[in-house]
Amino acid sequence: MNTEEDGAIDPLNASIAEIKSGEASEQYLTFFMGKEEFGVDILSVQEIRGWEPVTPIPNSPEHVLGVMNLRGTVAPIIDLRMSFGIEERRYTEKTVVIVLTIPTEKKSKIIGVVVDAVSDVCSFTKSEIQPSPELTQTDQAQYVKGLGSTEDKMVILLQLTECLMAAPKGRDKQRQLKAG
């Protein structure tokens, strides 16, 4: 066997080993915010769009940038950096909107989340997903499903819910203090 064939066989062997172990993997679309890599379940992703201006909505929480018409559906656009208290950054040609379907009690909602850049699609087996350490008491910690780890990187896996559209606690108070 030559090295070209070995390179093609290694991924197949890994897939076979995964099937034999009975450990199914979950796929995540990964993206960057700052230097950190995050992931969302690929099954919740509807599409990825380049950044374009949105229509602002008066009196909306600061992290809700506005709304966008997504093929006939008016959807809120949320800046995850602002939601998670990450340093704000100017939008560039690499800035993207990930359109997600978020489950709710009544029916699913479509939202767009603004992130710095899309990275990859990664698969993690259940054993590669570690529970998130309880280091903080922030409201944003509720969106962290766990940490996906491979030999080369660690990805913060998110489980976004409709609560994401509500104002993060403390933000409105900060806004009121600045205005007053």
Steps between C-alpha positions, in 0.01 A plus 500: 500500500633846420472814715224650284279200572591513870381863517164405349456199727574668834174703508305189399658301782408775744139492375487122532642516853238760591218282364634193682527689827133592461588858582326729257642842431330837491592762241549866582550806284794679661567873491720760662423787733828660591760230552249243628341233283133418560268243346125455444320181405512476121137384493386841633683692224280616212756703309807720527486851358748780462450806717252755371332790682185421699187701577531627860205451736442781754528406869645156428775360721847625406615160370201475262634694205168502317317279254575362156271355235619143454312366198167636615553447873582804710758382751679673787876536456702460819864589553637208705803708604269744676285221645803328650678817613789456256683813386313668215654499153425685179329288235719407202475294181569189714208572736216257441145436612419141587126443459376252760177324585449528875250266670241666724206368703248585227693477171848558366627853439747619241775732623827623358815521711790723400845344545851598393563215254386145427767236552404141420263210560633278779377165625525413867410169661327511835830411671669801333239739649586598855258682729570867533682594821289706737747785533254784459153593610415699186170465321689415181630177658153352440576491126817291535421135434857386554852501364586297192862396498726343245876461493546845341227722646221561746163634383236658725177327398189716527137406541317821417141553615235764451614661828796630298275773361438645848732770628800367692465600866694810585512632141182710525608627841834607347316669214272685747800617704670633186182679392426640848 
